[in-house]
Amino acid sequence: MKGKVYLVGAGPGDPELLTLKALRLLRTAEAVLHDDLVAPEILSLITPLAQVHNVGKRCGKKKILQSEINHLMVALAASGLRVVRLKGGDPLVFGRGGEEIEALRAANVSYEIVPGVTSAMGAAAAAQIPLTHRRASSALVMLTAHYASDNETATWNKLAASGATLVIYMPGQNYSDVAARLKTAGLASDKPCAIISRATTQHQRTHLTTIGGLTRSPQLAAPALLIVGDSVRFADHAALTPNFVVPTVPANIDNGVPVLLSNLSTHISETQKDEETLA
């Protein structure tokens, strides 16, 4: 008897940005495979009855291959378990969710996708930057800063010329390389941009600058995003400065888990007990 795999988005970091469905699945999972980018506060919501596997590959700290992750997912589901594959942000945005879907289909394993707040949206909201604006940008493009092939360089040139707000995932810490590529693509040195590190967490740092100023920007901790475009000008400068911005931690945080989520988890657990009693 086969189980089922849920590809679940954990959001950008703040546990209060989890969907209710994601929380329910974490409280009822029998096995959880999570990435390194998932916040500890979110991992603490996993039921203690589940087996938990860290399958993160961030910064080369883990040697596990994607094929091994796929095999583990399939094997756990084939043994009849309810498996949650927990990913930072949204599982279908730069999370190799497509590859895992292919593996699950090939093995004839039942699966479901539970979307999460993708990092671009979470970072922009945390930094108070509108990703689109009627007077600045009517389009949004998300891309990665991995070293480009010739075809990808041509794509960068087209995207830059479109006037869209660019959200660059994984910009690395050598921002001068990204700045050079943006200038080559035709963007002006005074084009505003923002680097947002560890968005929506108590460790968030935000640095406002321009493409020309990227070479002098501080190296912020991963995960980080780079937002480029005229819409960055509309950030609330009363709350943001060109230096680091450290948000205050909400007063209702208890042991890293918001009271709302903690109460909801209790409610879900009680509901499950009632269902088991009725069964």
Short mmCIF file of the C-alpha atoms (twelve columns), coordinates in Angstrom:
data_MODEL
# 
_entry.id   MODEL 
# 
loop_
_atom_site.group_PDB 
_atom_site.id 
_atom_site.type_symbol 
_atom_site.label_atom_id 
_atom_site.label_alt_id 
_atom_site.label_comp_id 
_atom_site.label_asym_id 
_atom_site.label_seq_id 
_atom_site.Cartn_x 
_atom_site.Cartn_y 
_atom_site.Cartn_z 
_atom_site.pdbx_PDB_model_num 
ATOM 1   C CA . MET A 1   0.000   0.000  0.000   1 
ATOM 2   C CA . LYS A 2   1.534   3.282  -1.107  1 
ATOM 3   C CA . GLY A 3   1.608   6.444  0.940   1 
ATOM 4   C CA . LYS A 4   1.604   9.981  -0.363  1 
ATOM 5   C CA . VAL A 5   4.108   12.811 -0.752  1 
ATOM 6   C CA . TYR A 6   3.250   16.446 -0.100  1 
ATOM 7   C CA . LEU A 7   5.558   19.055 -1.628  1 
ATOM 8   C CA . VAL A 8   5.064   21.839 0.909   1 
ATOM 9   C CA . GLY A 9   6.274   25.431 0.802   1 
ATOM 10  C CA . ALA A 10  7.589   26.620 4.174   1 
ATOM 11  C CA . GLY A 11  7.642   30.281 3.141   1 
ATOM 12  C CA . PRO A 12  10.601  32.650 3.579   1 
ATOM 13  C CA . GLY A 13  11.159  32.098 7.310   1 
ATOM 14  C CA . ASP A 14  8.471   33.632 9.504   1 
ATOM 15  C CA . PRO A 15  6.365   30.714 10.824  1 
ATOM 16  C CA . GLU A 16  3.255   32.913 10.799  1 
ATOM 17  C CA . LEU A 17  3.495   32.974 6.993   1 
ATOM 18  C CA . LEU A 18  2.833   29.231 6.798   1 
ATOM 19  C CA . THR A 19  -0.478  28.245 5.256   1 
ATOM 20  C CA . LEU A 20  -2.959  26.462 7.497   1 
ATOM 21  C CA . LYS A 21  -2.671  23.404 5.268   1 
ATOM 22  C CA . ALA A 22  1.112   23.347 5.629   1 
ATOM 23  C CA . LEU A 23  0.760   23.493 9.404   1 
ATOM 24  C CA . ARG A 24  -1.777  20.666 9.428   1 
ATOM 25  C CA . LEU A 25  0.511   18.484 7.339   1 
ATOM 26  C CA . LEU A 26  3.491   19.153 9.596   1 
ATOM 27  C CA . ARG A 27  1.397   18.085 12.588  1 
ATOM 28  C CA . THR A 28  0.249   14.870 10.893  1 
ATOM 29  C CA . ALA A 29  3.272   13.815 8.822   1 
ATOM 30  C CA . GLU A 30  4.903   10.461 9.368   1 
ATOM 31  C CA . ALA A 31  8.122   11.514 7.641   1 
ATOM 32  C CA . VAL A 32  9.532   14.960 6.816   1 
ATOM 33  C CA . LEU A 33  12.371  15.722 4.407   1 
ATOM 34  C CA . HIS A 34  13.425  19.352 4.830   1 
ATOM 35  C CA . ASP A 35  15.917  21.765 3.307   1 
ATOM 36  C CA . ASP A 36  18.555  23.708 5.225   1 
ATOM 37  C CA . LEU A 37  16.724  26.961 4.509   1 
ATOM 38  C CA . VAL A 38  13.672  26.007 6.567   1 
ATOM 39  C CA . ALA A 39  13.654  28.041 9.784   1 
ATOM 40  C CA . PRO A 40  14.124  26.202 13.111  1 
ATOM 41  C CA . GLU A 41  10.849  27.722 14.379  1 
ATOM 42  C CA . ILE A 42  9.029   25.962 11.548  1 
ATOM 43  C CA . LEU A 43  10.825  22.667 12.123  1 
ATOM 44  C CA . SER A 44  9.695   22.830 15.753  1 
ATOM 45  C CA . LEU A 45  6.106   22.539 14.514  1 
ATOM 46  C CA . ILE A 46  6.723   19.025 13.148  1 
ATOM 47  C CA . THR A 47  5.033   16.330 15.180  1 
ATOM 48  C CA . PRO A 48  7.555   14.501 17.399  1 
ATOM 49  C CA . LEU A 49  6.170   11.219 16.070  1 
ATOM 50  C CA . ALA A 50  7.553   11.840 12.565  1 
ATOM 51  C CA . GLN A 51  10.944  10.729 11.325  1 
ATOM 52  C CA . VAL A 52  12.836  13.820 10.175  1 
ATOM 53  C CA . HIS A 53  15.521  13.930 7.473   1 
ATOM 54  C CA . ASN A 54  17.667  16.981 6.711   1 
ATOM 55  C CA . VAL A 55  18.295  16.759 2.980   1 
ATOM 56  C CA . GLY A 56  19.620  20.284 2.501   1 
ATOM 57  C CA . LYS A 57  22.357  20.954 -0.035  1 
ATOM 58  C CA . ARG A 58  23.021  24.611 0.744   1 
ATOM 59  C CA . CYS A 59  26.552  25.943 0.318   1 
ATOM 60  C CA . GLY A 60  27.897  22.463 -0.284  1 
ATOM 61  C CA . LYS A 61  27.463  21.476 3.362   1 
ATOM 62  C CA . LYS A 62  25.560  18.361 2.377   1 
ATOM 63  C CA . LYS A 63  26.773  15.770 -0.083  1 
ATOM 64  C CA . ILE A 64  23.353  14.303 -0.753  1 
ATOM 65  C CA . LEU A 65  22.390  14.276 -4.409  1 
ATOM 66  C CA . GLN A 66  19.002  15.196 -5.817  1 
ATOM 67  C CA . SER A 67  18.654  11.636 -7.086  1 
ATOM 68  C CA . GLU A 68  19.134  10.369 -3.519  1 
ATOM 69  C CA . ILE A 69  16.430  12.726 -2.246  1 
ATOM 70  C CA . ASN A 70  14.090  11.495 -4.951  1 
ATOM 71  C CA . HIS A 71  14.824  7.876  -4.023  1 
ATOM 72  C CA . LEU A 72  14.209  8.546  -0.316  1 
ATOM 73  C CA . MET A 73  10.879  10.239 -1.013  1 
ATOM 74  C CA . VAL A 74  9.720   7.372  -3.185  1 
ATOM 75  C CA . ALA A 75  10.910  4.702  -0.723  1 
ATOM 76  C CA . LEU A 76  9.161   6.329  2.263   1 
ATOM 77  C CA . ALA A 77  5.911   6.766  0.366   1 
ATOM 78  C CA . ALA A 78  6.112   3.222  -1.021  1 
ATOM 79  C CA . SER A 79  6.294   1.941  2.552   1 
ATOM 80  C CA . GLY A 80  2.907   3.527  3.185   1 
ATOM 81  C CA . LEU A 81  3.979   6.723  4.969   1 
ATOM 82  C CA . ARG A 82  2.555   10.228 4.686   1 
ATOM 83  C CA . VAL A 83  5.640   12.179 3.590   1 
ATOM 84  C CA . VAL A 84  6.147   15.946 3.670   1 
ATOM 85  C CA . ARG A 85  8.895   17.332 1.446   1 
ATOM 86  C CA . LEU A 86  9.397   20.709 3.109   1 
ATOM 87  C CA . LYS A 87  11.015  23.453 1.051   1 
ATOM 88  C CA . GLY A 88  11.877  27.073 1.773   1 
ATOM 89  C CA . GLY A 89  9.668   29.570 -0.038  1 
ATOM 90  C CA . ASP A 90  7.451   27.931 -2.642  1 
ATOM 91  C CA . PRO A 91  8.237   24.383 -3.821  1 
ATOM 92  C CA . LEU A 92  7.892   25.302 -7.500  1 
ATOM 93  C CA . VAL A 93  10.107  28.423 -7.517  1 
ATOM 94  C CA . PHE A 94  13.818  27.552 -7.758  1 
ATOM 95  C CA . GLY A 95  13.288  24.607 -5.440  1 
ATOM 96  C CA . ARG A 96  13.754  21.664 -7.826  1 
ATOM 97  C CA . GLY A 97  10.119  20.852 -7.287  1 
ATOM 98  C CA . GLY A 98  9.738   20.018 -10.964 1 
ATOM 99  C CA . GLU A 99  12.445  17.361 -10.768 1 
ATOM 100 C CA . GLU A 100 10.840  15.783 -7.712  1 
ATOM 101 C CA . ILE A 101 7.447   15.747 -9.406  1 
ATOM 102 C CA . GLU A 102 8.993   13.879 -12.334 1 
ATOM 103 C CA . ALA A 103 10.505  11.296 -9.973  1 
ATOM 104 C CA . LEU A 104 7.199   10.787 -8.146  1 
ATOM 105 C CA . ARG A 105 5.292   10.389 -11.395 1 
ATOM 106 C CA . ALA A 106 7.833   7.902  -12.724 1 
ATOM 107 C CA . ALA A 107 7.432   5.819  -9.544  1 
ATOM 108 C CA . ASN A 108 3.646   6.121  -9.667  1 
ATOM 109 C CA . VAL A 109 3.602   7.732  -6.214  1 
ATOM 110 C CA . SER A 110 0.634   9.891  -5.271  1 
ATOM 111 C CA . TYR A 111 1.577   13.485 -4.478  1 
ATOM 112 C CA . GLU A 112 0.138   16.922 -3.808  1 
ATOM 113 C CA . ILE A 113 1.628   20.411 -4.005  1 
ATOM 114 C CA . VAL A 114 1.023   22.886 -1.182  1 
ATOM 115 C CA . PRO A 115 2.212   26.357 -2.219  1 
ATOM 116 C CA . GLY A 116 4.089   28.669 0.091   1 
ATOM 117 C CA . VAL A 117 4.937   32.371 0.181   1 
ATOM 118 C CA . THR A 118 7.865   32.531 -2.208  1 
ATOM 119 C CA . SER A 119 10.991  34.304 -1.006  1 
ATOM 120 C CA . ALA A 120 10.613  37.151 -3.508  1 
ATOM 121 C CA . MET A 121 7.214   38.107 -2.116  1 
ATOM 122 C CA . GLY A 122 8.272   37.667 1.496   1 
ATOM 123 C CA . ALA A 123 11.461  39.692 1.084   1 
ATOM 124 C CA . ALA A 124 9.715   42.525 -0.750  1 
ATOM 125 C CA . ALA A 125 7.000   42.723 1.891   1 
ATOM 126 C CA . ALA A 126 9.516   42.651 4.732   1 
ATOM 127 C CA . ALA A 127 11.544  45.423 3.080   1 
ATOM 128 C CA . GLN A 128 8.369   47.375 2.185   1 
ATOM 129 C CA . ILE A 129 9.196   47.424 -1.527  1 
ATOM 130 C CA . PRO A 130 6.353   47.195 -4.090  1 
ATOM 131 C CA . LEU A 131 7.381   44.717 -6.765  1 
ATOM 132 C CA . THR A 132 5.092   46.404 -9.282  1 
ATOM 133 C CA . HIS A 133 3.981   50.009 -9.463  1 
ATOM 134 C CA . ARG A 134 1.906   51.827 -12.074 1 
ATOM 135 C CA . ARG A 135 4.503   54.588 -12.366 1 
ATOM 136 C CA . ALA A 136 7.576   52.357 -12.267 1 
ATOM 137 C CA . SER A 137 7.109   48.756 -13.346 1 
ATOM 138 C CA . SER A 138 4.244   46.713 -14.744 1 
ATOM 139 C CA . ALA A 139 6.119   43.401 -14.820 1 
ATOM 140 C CA . LEU A 140 8.034   41.164 -12.445 1 
ATOM 141 C CA . VAL A 141 10.835  38.770 -13.355 1 
ATOM 142 C CA . MET A 142 12.436  36.229 -11.017 1 
ATOM 143 C CA . LEU A 143 15.780  34.724 -12.001 1 
ATOM 144 C CA . THR A 144 18.939  33.286 -10.486 1 
ATOM 145 C CA . ALA A 145 22.447  34.728 -10.561 1 
ATOM 146 C CA . HIS A 146 24.138  31.439 -11.377 1 
ATOM 147 C CA . TYR A 147 26.889  31.804 -13.912 1 
ATOM 148 C CA . ALA A 148 25.193  32.266 -17.239 1 
ATOM 149 C CA . SER A 149 25.595  30.580 -20.575 1 
ATOM 150 C CA . ASP A 150 25.565  32.694 -23.732 1 
ATOM 151 C CA . ASN A 151 21.836  32.066 -24.132 1 
ATOM 152 C CA . GLU A 152 21.145  33.126 -20.534 1 
ATOM 153 C CA . THR A 153 23.179  36.295 -21.050 1 
ATOM 154 C CA . ALA A 154 20.971  37.171 -24.007 1 
ATOM 155 C CA . THR A 155 17.939  36.529 -21.822 1 
ATOM 156 C CA . TRP A 156 19.295  38.878 -19.141 1 
ATOM 157 C CA . ASN A 157 19.685  41.576 -21.794 1 
ATOM 158 C CA . LYS A 158 16.056  41.186 -22.883 1 
ATOM 159 C CA . LEU A 159 14.759  41.176 -19.320 1 
ATOM 160 C CA . ALA A 160 16.719  44.288 -18.377 1 
ATOM 161 C CA . ALA A 161 15.406  46.110 -21.449 1 
ATOM 162 C CA . SER A 162 11.810  45.236 -20.513 1 
ATOM 163 C CA . GLY A 163 11.771  47.625 -17.556 1 
ATOM 164 C CA . ALA A 164 10.497  44.880 -15.245 1 
ATOM 165 C CA . THR A 165 11.409  44.671 -11.584 1 
ATOM 166 C CA . LEU A 166 14.098  42.003 -11.309 1 
ATOM 167 C CA . VAL A 167 14.284  39.722 -8.280  1 
ATOM 168 C CA . ILE A 168 17.574  37.846 -8.377  1 
ATOM 169 C CA . TYR A 169 17.773  34.713 -6.262  1 
ATOM 170 C CA . MET A 170 21.105  33.449 -4.951  1 
ATOM 171 C CA . PRO A 171 23.133  36.564 -5.897  1 
ATOM 172 C CA . GLY A 172 26.150  35.203 -4.026  1 
ATOM 173 C CA . GLN A 173 28.389  37.563 -2.079  1 
ATOM 174 C CA . ASN A 174 30.438  38.941 -4.939  1 
ATOM 175 C CA . TYR A 175 27.894  41.538 -5.937  1 
ATOM 176 C CA . SER A 176 30.334  43.136 -8.385  1 
ATOM 177 C CA . ASP A 177 29.766  40.226 -10.780 1 
ATOM 178 C CA . VAL A 178 26.006  40.763 -10.731 1 
ATOM 179 C CA . ALA A 179 26.496  44.526 -11.097 1 
ATOM 180 C CA . ALA A 180 28.689  43.992 -14.154 1 
ATOM 181 C CA . ARG A 181 26.101  41.722 -15.766 1 
ATOM 182 C CA . LEU A 182 23.312  44.221 -15.081 1 
ATOM 183 C CA . LYS A 183 25.345  47.051 -16.612 1 
ATOM 184 C CA . THR A 184 26.195  44.890 -19.624 1 
ATOM 185 C CA . ALA A 185 22.475  44.223 -19.985 1 
ATOM 186 C CA . GLY A 186 21.944  47.976 -20.332 1 
ATOM 187 C CA . LEU A 187 20.836  49.076 -16.867 1 
ATOM 188 C CA . ALA A 188 22.141  52.417 -15.588 1 
ATOM 189 C CA . SER A 189 24.506  52.633 -12.628 1 
ATOM 190 C CA . ASP A 190 21.993  54.732 -10.687 1 
ATOM 191 C CA . LYS A 191 19.240  52.106 -10.975 1 
ATOM 192 C CA . PRO A 192 18.075  51.454 -7.374  1 
ATOM 193 C CA . CYS A 193 18.356  48.026 -5.825  1 
ATOM 194 C CA . ALA A 194 18.047  46.324 -2.462  1 
ATOM 195 C CA . ILE A 195 19.796  43.347 -0.910  1 
ATOM 196 C CA . ILE A 196 17.598  41.513 1.587   1 
ATOM 197 C CA . SER A 197 19.138  38.831 3.774   1 
ATOM 198 C CA . ARG A 198 17.193  36.265 5.824   1 
ATOM 199 C CA . ALA A 199 13.918  37.983 5.020   1 
ATOM 200 C CA . THR A 200 11.009  37.861 7.502   1 
ATOM 201 C CA . THR A 201 13.186  36.490 10.315  1 
ATOM 202 C CA . GLN A 202 14.586  38.259 13.362  1 
ATOM 203 C CA . HIS A 203 17.972  38.114 11.610  1 
ATOM 204 C CA . GLN A 204 16.785  40.082 8.568   1 
ATOM 205 C CA . ARG A 205 19.179  42.660 7.147   1 
ATOM 206 C CA . THR A 206 18.354  45.069 4.323   1 
ATOM 207 C CA . HIS A 207 20.765  47.202 2.343   1 
ATOM 208 C CA . LEU A 208 19.560  49.830 -0.127  1 
ATOM 209 C CA . THR A 209 21.932  50.918 -2.845  1 
ATOM 210 C CA . THR A 210 22.267  51.272 -6.627  1 
ATOM 211 C CA . ILE A 211 23.782  49.039 -9.275  1 
ATOM 212 C CA . GLY A 212 26.880  51.243 -9.169  1 
ATOM 213 C CA . GLY A 213 27.049  50.888 -5.400  1 
ATOM 214 C CA . LEU A 214 26.749  47.104 -5.359  1 
ATOM 215 C CA . THR A 215 30.533  46.693 -5.487  1 
ATOM 216 C CA . ARG A 216 30.788  48.499 -2.136  1 
ATOM 217 C CA . SER A 217 27.870  46.693 -0.497  1 
ATOM 218 C CA . PRO A 218 28.379  44.540 2.607   1 
ATOM 219 C CA . GLN A 219 28.356  40.767 2.257   1 
ATOM 220 C CA . LEU A 220 25.083  39.706 3.814   1 
ATOM 221 C CA . ALA A 221 24.350  36.211 5.052   1 
ATOM 222 C CA . ALA A 222 22.553  33.702 2.843   1 
ATOM 223 C CA . PRO A 223 19.806  33.260 1.928   1 
ATOM 224 C CA . ALA A 224 19.656  36.643 0.262   1 
ATOM 225 C CA . LEU A 225 17.773  38.232 -2.614  1 
ATOM 226 C CA . LEU A 226 18.599  41.201 -4.819  1 
ATOM 227 C CA . ILE A 227 15.719  43.389 -6.010  1 
ATOM 228 C CA . VAL A 228 16.523  45.705 -8.924  1 
ATOM 229 C CA . GLY A 229 14.262  48.328 -10.458 1 
ATOM 230 C CA . ASP A 230 12.604  51.710 -10.125 1 
ATOM 231 C CA . SER A 231 9.972   50.276 -7.786  1 
ATOM 232 C CA . VAL A 232 12.681  50.096 -5.098  1 
ATOM 233 C CA . ARG A 233 12.448  53.907 -4.926  1 
ATOM 234 C CA . PHE A 234 9.029   53.541 -3.328  1 
ATOM 235 C CA . ALA A 235 10.383  51.742 -0.271  1 
ATOM 236 C CA . ASP A 236 9.404   53.378 3.014   1 
ATOM 237 C CA . HIS A 237 12.568  55.272 3.894   1 
ATOM 238 C CA . ALA A 238 11.224  56.037 7.340   1 
ATOM 239 C CA . ALA A 239 11.569  52.348 8.071   1 
ATOM 240 C CA . LEU A 240 14.520  51.564 5.807   1 
ATOM 241 C CA . THR A 241 17.933  53.172 5.609   1 
ATOM 242 C CA . PRO A 242 20.868  52.523 3.270   1 
ATOM 243 C CA . ASN A 243 22.375  50.550 6.158   1 
ATOM 244 C CA . PHE A 244 21.168  47.468 7.993   1 
ATOM 245 C CA . VAL A 245 17.601  47.247 9.172   1 
ATOM 246 C CA . VAL A 246 16.905  45.018 12.154  1 
ATOM 247 C CA . PRO A 247 13.175  44.372 12.708  1 
ATOM 248 C CA . THR A 248 11.849  44.024 16.222  1 
ATOM 249 C CA . VAL A 249 10.799  40.587 17.384  1 
ATOM 250 C CA . PRO A 250 7.030   40.407 18.076  1 
ATOM 251 C CA . ALA A 251 6.143   40.283 21.752  1 
ATOM 252 C CA . ASN A 252 3.961   37.209 21.242  1 
ATOM 253 C CA . ILE A 253 6.909   34.982 20.368  1 
ATOM 254 C CA . ASP A 254 7.263   32.175 22.902  1 
ATOM 255 C CA . ASN A 255 10.182  29.803 22.357  1 
ATOM 256 C CA . GLY A 256 10.306  30.910 18.751  1 
ATOM 257 C CA . VAL A 257 6.728   29.854 17.923  1 
ATOM 258 C CA . PRO A 258 4.001   32.514 17.609  1 
ATOM 259 C CA . VAL A 259 1.102   32.116 20.003  1 
ATOM 260 C CA . LEU A 260 -1.362  31.987 17.113  1 
ATOM 261 C CA . LEU A 261 0.388   29.038 15.506  1 
ATOM 262 C CA . SER A 262 0.908   27.349 18.857  1 
ATOM 263 C CA . ASN A 263 -2.821  27.599 19.666  1 
ATOM 264 C CA . LEU A 264 -3.745  26.456 16.177  1 
ATOM 265 C CA . SER A 265 -1.424  23.455 16.468  1 
ATOM 266 C CA . THR A 266 -3.140  22.522 19.737  1 
ATOM 267 C CA . HIS A 267 -6.537  22.880 18.081  1 
ATOM 268 C CA . ILE A 268 -5.473  20.637 15.202  1 
ATOM 269 C CA . SER A 269 -4.141  18.017 17.615  1 
ATOM 270 C CA . GLU A 270 -7.388  18.051 19.593  1 
ATOM 271 C CA . THR A 271 -9.417  17.766 16.394  1 
ATOM 272 C CA . GLN A 272 -7.370  14.739 15.349  1 
ATOM 273 C CA . LYS A 273 -8.015  13.071 18.720  1 
ATOM 274 C CA . ASP A 274 -11.735 13.677 18.333  1 
ATOM 275 C CA . GLU A 275 -11.665 12.167 14.832  1 
ATOM 276 C CA . GLU A 276 -9.772  9.112  16.103  1 
ATOM 277 C CA . THR A 277 -12.308 8.668  18.912  1 
ATOM 278 C CA . LEU A 278 -15.211 8.845  16.477  1 
ATOM 279 C CA . ALA A 279 -13.444 6.380  14.164  1 
# 
